[in-house]
Amino acid sequence: MHVGWSVEGSIGTDMKIDALYISADTQITNRVEDLNDKYETSVLMTGELYDLLSEKGQAAVKCIDHVIIN
C-alpha cells in the first residue's frame, strides 16, 4: 500500500471499459505489491503511508526491511 496522487482515465470499447490510473505513485504501488511474494506477506506499505498512521496504527505494524524503489 502506498499513498500519493494519480490520474484516472477510461480505456476500452463500447462493450467494455476499464479504469486506468497513471502516476509515479501508481508505479511505486505496483512495485510494493510485487514485493509481497519476496517477503511472503499479504500486505506491505511504504514509509509515506506509515507516517500518516496514528501512533496506535504505527504500533500495530512491523518494519521488515528498508527498500529504495527507483
Buried (B, 14 or more C-beta within 10 A) or exposed (E): EBBBEBEEEEEEEEEEEEEEEEEEBBBBBEBBEEBEEEEEEEEBBBEEBBEEEEEEEEEEEEEEEEEEEE
